[in-house]
Amino acid sequence: NALKKFKEAMVGAVFRSTLLDSAISEVTDQFEKEGIPYTILKGYRIKEDYPIPELRTMGDVDFLIDKKYRTQMDKALTEIGYEKEGLEGSAWVYKQAGIMLEMHSKLASGNYWNDVDYEKYFSGYFSRLKKSDHSCEKLLSLEDHFIFLIFHFAKHLNSSGAGIRMVLDLAFYLKCHIEEINWQYVKEELKNISLLEFAENVLFLC
């Protein structure tokens, strides 16, 4: 009976993942067509590091969009059927047929638990984005994405809490990329934003 439930959950996860992939492909094709630079963050990017990517479930897909493209992005998404939910703050939410997109113009916004200006620090990421195989898609470096994931984990632990999935994300990210990452750079950056000790504890947990 337990195995049956796991199998049903697996089939459901694979089905939802297929629908999500199709939806994100439509969104990114639309952005390419309209010339809107975009970066995909967190879960949807990390799922490819999982042994079975379809089983890395998620409630939404996070994009980073430069604020100057917001109006153009809004028009592009509404043209393919997405409805706007909230247009306040740095994250705009769009939904269609069970798919939820969060369009971020900032990686961090406001004040947090210590005296570090994380909003200012992460605003510098825009100038460091790398080119991808797609003309409009931009990528965070492995190092910068790792630093952001550590910050995002700390932010959740300090507010609403965090589940095991955030730990698994980091563990699989490390398993795939540990030899490629410039750890000296990561260590210096984490120290500068007061997250080195936290990161070391997370790495031990992973």
TORKOL-4160 file (C-alpha; in steps of 0.2 Angstrom, whole numbers, padded with zeros to 4 digits, m for minus):
206
<pt num="1" X="0000" Y="0000" Z="0000"/>
<pt num="2" X="0014" Y="0012" Z="0004"/>
<pt num="3" X="0023" Y="0008" Z="m0012"/>
<pt num="4" X="0007" Y="0011" Z="m0022"/>
<pt num="5" X="0006" Y="0028" Z="m0014"/>
<pt num="6" X="0024" Y="0032" Z="m0019"/>
<pt num="7" X="0021" Y="0026" Z="m0037"/>
<pt num="8" X="0005" Y="0037" Z="m0038"/>
<pt num="9" X="0015" Y="0052" Z="m0031"/>
<pt num="10" X="0029" Y="0049" Z="m0044"/>
<pt num="11" X="0018" Y="0048" Z="m0059"/>
<pt num="12" X="0009" Y="0064" Z="m0053"/>
<pt num="13" X="0025" Y="0073" Z="m0051"/>
<pt num="14" X="0032" Y="0068" Z="m0068"/>
<pt num="15" X="0015" Y="0073" Z="m0076"/>
<pt num="16" X="0016" Y="0090" Z="m0067"/>
<pt num="17" X="0034" Y="0092" Z="m0072"/>
<pt num="18" X="0030" Y="0089" Z="m0091"/>
<pt num="19" X="0016" Y="0102" Z="m0090"/>
<pt num="20" X="0028" Y="0115" Z="m0081"/>
<pt num="21" X="0042" Y="0112" Z="m0094"/>
<pt num="22" X="0030" Y="0115" Z="m0108"/>
<pt num="23" X="0023" Y="0131" Z="m0100"/>
<pt num="24" X="0041" Y="0138" Z="m0096"/>
<pt num="25" X="0046" Y="0134" Z="m0114"/>
<pt num="26" X="0032" Y="0145" Z="m0120"/>
<pt num="27" X="0036" Y="0159" Z="m0108"/>
<pt num="28" X="0055" Y="0159" Z="m0113"/>
<pt num="29" X="0050" Y="0158" Z="m0132"/>
<pt num="30" X="0039" Y="0173" Z="m0129"/>
<pt num="31" X="0053" Y="0182" Z="m0120"/>
<pt num="32" X="0065" Y="0178" Z="m0134"/>
<pt num="33" X="0053" Y="0184" Z="m0147"/>
<pt num="34" X="0050" Y="0201" Z="m0138"/>
<pt num="35" X="0069" Y="0203" Z="m0134"/>
<pt num="36" X="0067" Y="0203" Z="m0115"/>
<pt num="37" X="0082" Y="0197" Z="m0105"/>
<pt num="38" X="0078" Y="0185" Z="m0092"/>
<pt num="39" X="0086" Y="0174" Z="m0079"/>
<pt num="40" X="0079" Y="0158" Z="m0071"/>
<pt num="41" X="0082" Y="0155" Z="m0053"/>
<pt num="42" X="0082" Y="0142" Z="m0039"/>
<pt num="43" X="0071" Y="0127" Z="m0041"/>
<pt num="44" X="0068" Y="0126" Z="m0059"/>
<pt num="45" X="0087" Y="0129" Z="m0063"/>
<pt num="46" X="0093" Y="0117" Z="m0049"/>
<pt num="47" X="0081" Y="0102" Z="m0054"/>
<pt num="48" X="0093" Y="0097" Z="m0068"/>
<pt num="49" X="0106" Y="0093" Z="m0054"/>
<pt num="50" X="0094" Y="0080" Z="m0047"/>
<pt num="51" X="0096" Y="0062" Z="m0052"/>
<pt num="52" X="0078" Y="0062" Z="m0058"/>
<pt num="53" X="0074" Y="0081" Z="m0062"/>
<pt num="54" X="0055" Y="0078" Z="m0064"/>
<pt num="55" X="0054" Y="0073" Z="m0045"/>
<pt num="56" X="0060" Y="0090" Z="m0040"/>
<pt num="57" X="0043" Y="0097" Z="m0037"/>
<pt num="58" X="0040" Y="0116" Z="m0035"/>
<pt num="59" X="0025" Y="0128" Z="m0032"/>
<pt num="60" X="0031" Y="0142" Z="m0044"/>
<pt num="61" X="0045" Y="0147" Z="m0055"/>
<pt num="62" X="0056" Y="0162" Z="m0051"/>
<pt num="63" X="0063" Y="0173" Z="m0065"/>
<pt num="64" X="0074" Y="0188" Z="m0063"/>
<pt num="65" X="0069" Y="0203" Z="m0074"/>
<pt num="66" X="0078" Y="0220" Z="m0075"/>
<pt num="67" X="0065" Y="0233" Z="m0069"/>
<pt num="68" X="0066" Y="0243" Z="m0086"/>
<pt num="69" X="0058" Y="0228" Z="m0095"/>
<pt num="70" X="0044" Y="0226" Z="m0083"/>
<pt num="71" X="0030" Y="0234" Z="m0094"/>
<pt num="72" X="0036" Y="0224" Z="m0109"/>
<pt num="73" X="0037" Y="0208" Z="m0099"/>
<pt num="74" X="0019" Y="0211" Z="m0092"/>
<pt num="75" X="0012" Y="0213" Z="m0110"/>
<pt num="76" X="0022" Y="0197" Z="m0116"/>
<pt num="77" X="0014" Y="0186" Z="m0102"/>
<pt num="78" X="m0004" Y="0193" Z="m0104"/>
<pt num="79" X="m0003" Y="0190" Z="m0122"/>
<pt num="80" X="m0001" Y="0171" Z="m0119"/>
<pt num="81" X="m0014" Y="0170" Z="m0106"/>
<pt num="82" X="m0006" Y="0174" Z="m0089"/>
<pt num="83" X="m0016" Y="0184" Z="m0077"/>
<pt num="84" X="m0008" Y="0196" Z="m0065"/>
<pt num="85" X="m0010" Y="0193" Z="m0046"/>
<pt num="86" X="0000" Y="0206" Z="m0038"/>
<pt num="87" X="0010" Y="0220" Z="m0045"/>
<pt num="88" X="0017" Y="0228" Z="m0029"/>
<pt num="89" X="0035" Y="0227" Z="m0023"/>
<pt num="90" X="0049" Y="0219" Z="m0032"/>
<pt num="91" X="0040" Y="0202" Z="m0036"/>
<pt num="92" X="0025" Y="0202" Z="m0049"/>
<pt num="93" X="0015" Y="0186" Z="m0049"/>
<pt num="94" X="0007" Y="0178" Z="m0064"/>
<pt num="95" X="m0004" Y="0163" Z="m0065"/>
<pt num="96" X="m0012" Y="0152" Z="m0079"/>
<pt num="97" X="m0019" Y="0134" Z="m0078"/>
<pt num="98" X="m0010" Y="0130" Z="m0061"/>
<pt num="99" X="0006" Y="0137" Z="m0067"/>
<pt num="100" X="0013" Y="0151" Z="m0056"/>
<pt num="101" X="0027" Y="0163" Z="m0061"/>
<pt num="102" X="0036" Y="0175" Z="m0049"/>
<pt num="103" X="0045" Y="0189" Z="m0059"/>
<pt num="104" X="0058" Y="0197" Z="m0048"/>
<pt num="105" X="0066" Y="0214" Z="m0051"/>
<pt num="106" X="0077" Y="0212" Z="m0036"/>
<pt num="107" X="0085" Y="0197" Z="m0028"/>
<pt num="108" X="0083" Y="0205" Z="m0011"/>
<pt num="109" X="0072" Y="0219" Z="m0005"/>
<pt num="110" X="0071" Y="0228" Z="0011"/>
<pt num="111" X="0079" Y="0225" Z="0028"/>
<pt num="112" X="0084" Y="0208" Z="0035"/>
<pt num="113" X="0090" Y="0201" Z="0052"/>
<pt num="114" X="0107" Y="0210" Z="0052"/>
<pt num="115" X="0115" Y="0226" Z="0047"/>
<pt num="116" X="0120" Y="0219" Z="0029"/>
<pt num="117" X="0112" Y="0229" Z="0015"/>
<pt num="118" X="0108" Y="0213" Z="0005"/>
<pt num="119" X="0097" Y="0223" Z="m0007"/>
<pt num="120" X="0112" Y="0233" Z="m0013"/>
<pt num="121" X="0124" Y="0218" Z="m0013"/>
<pt num="122" X="0113" Y="0207" Z="m0024"/>
<pt num="123" X="0109" Y="0222" Z="m0036"/>
<pt num="124" X="0127" Y="0220" Z="m0042"/>
<pt num="125" X="0122" Y="0203" Z="m0049"/>
<pt num="126" X="0114" Y="0211" Z="m0065"/>
<pt num="127" X="0131" Y="0217" Z="m0071"/>
<pt num="128" X="0139" Y="0199" Z="m0068"/>
<pt num="129" X="0126" Y="0189" Z="m0078"/>
<pt num="130" X="0133" Y="0178" Z="m0091"/>
<pt num="131" X="0127" Y="0173" Z="m0108"/>
<pt num="132" X="0119" Y="0157" Z="m0112"/>
<pt num="133" X="0114" Y="0147" Z="m0128"/>
<pt num="134" X="0099" Y="0157" Z="m0130"/>
<pt num="135" X="0100" Y="0175" Z="m0135"/>
<pt num="136" X="0090" Y="0183" Z="m0121"/>
<pt num="137" X="0093" Y="0171" Z="m0107"/>
<pt num="138" X="0106" Y="0176" Z="m0094"/>
<pt num="139" X="0114" Y="0165" Z="m0081"/>
<pt num="140" X="0121" Y="0168" Z="m0064"/>
<pt num="141" X="0138" Y="0160" Z="m0062"/>
<pt num="142" X="0139" Y="0144" Z="m0051"/>
<pt num="143" X="0147" Y="0154" Z="m0037"/>
<pt num="144" X="0134" Y="0168" Z="m0037"/>
<pt num="145" X="0119" Y="0156" Z="m0038"/>
<pt num="146" X="0126" Y="0146" Z="m0023"/>
<pt num="147" X="0129" Y="0162" Z="m0013"/>
<pt num="148" X="0111" Y="0168" Z="m0017"/>
<pt num="149" X="0104" Y="0150" Z="m0012"/>
<pt num="150" X="0113" Y="0152" Z="0004"/>
<pt num="151" X="0106" Y="0169" Z="0007"/>
<pt num="152" X="0088" Y="0163" Z="0002"/>
<pt num="153" X="0089" Y="0148" Z="0014"/>
<pt num="154" X="0095" Y="0160" Z="0029"/>
<pt num="155" X="0081" Y="0172" Z="0025"/>
<pt num="156" X="0068" Y="0158" Z="0026"/>
<pt num="157" X="0075" Y="0151" Z="0042"/>
<pt num="158" X="0074" Y="0168" Z="0049"/>
<pt num="159" X="0056" Y="0171" Z="0044"/>
<pt num="160" X="0044" Y="0158" Z="0039"/>
<pt num="161" X="0055" Y="0143" Z="0041"/>
<pt num="162" X="0063" Y="0131" Z="0028"/>
<pt num="163" X="0060" Y="0113" Z="0023"/>
<pt num="164" X="0072" Y="0099" Z="0019"/>
<pt num="165" X="0070" Y="0103" Z="0000"/>
<pt num="166" X="0082" Y="0118" Z="0002"/>
<pt num="167" X="0095" Y="0107" Z="0010"/>
<pt num="168" X="0093" Y="0094" Z="m0004"/>
<pt num="169" X="0094" Y="0108" Z="m0017"/>
<pt num="170" X="0111" Y="0113" Z="m0010"/>
<pt num="171" X="0117" Y="0095" Z="m0008"/>
<pt num="172" X="0113" Y="0090" Z="m0026"/>
<pt num="173" X="0120" Y="0107" Z="m0032"/>
<pt num="174" X="0137" Y="0103" Z="m0023"/>
<pt num="175" X="0137" Y="0085" Z="m0030"/>
<pt num="176" X="0136" Y="0092" Z="m0048"/>
<pt num="177" X="0147" Y="0107" Z="m0047"/>
<pt num="178" X="0159" Y="0106" Z="m0032"/>
<pt num="179" X="0174" Y="0104" Z="m0043"/>
<pt num="180" X="0169" Y="0119" Z="m0054"/>
<pt num="181" X="0166" Y="0132" Z="m0041"/>
<pt num="182" X="0179" Y="0144" Z="m0036"/>
<pt num="183" X="0178" Y="0142" Z="m0017"/>
<pt num="184" X="0190" Y="0156" Z="m0013"/>
<pt num="185" X="0178" Y="0168" Z="m0021"/>
<pt num="186" X="0163" Y="0161" Z="m0013"/>
<pt num="187" X="0171" Y="0161" Z="0005"/>
<pt num="188" X="0177" Y="0179" Z="0003"/>
<pt num="189" X="0159" Y="0185" Z="m0003"/>
<pt num="190" X="0150" Y="0175" Z="0010"/>
<pt num="191" X="0162" Y="0183" Z="0023"/>
<pt num="192" X="0158" Y="0200" Z="0017"/>
<pt num="193" X="0139" Y="0198" Z="0019"/>
<pt num="194" X="0140" Y="0189" Z="0036"/>
<pt num="195" X="0135" Y="0172" Z="0030"/>
<pt num="196" X="0151" Y="0162" Z="0030"/>
<pt num="197" X="0148" Y="0154" Z="0047"/>
<pt num="198" X="0130" Y="0150" Z="0042"/>
<pt num="199" X="0136" Y="0143" Z="0025"/>
<pt num="200" X="0149" Y="0132" Z="0034"/>
<pt num="201" X="0135" Y="0124" Z="0045"/>
<pt num="202" X="0124" Y="0121" Z="0030"/>
<pt num="203" X="0138" Y="0113" Z="0020"/>
<pt num="204" X="0141" Y="0102" Z="0035"/>
<pt num="205" X="0123" Y="0097" Z="0035"/>
<pt num="206" X="0123" Y="0093" Z="0016"/>
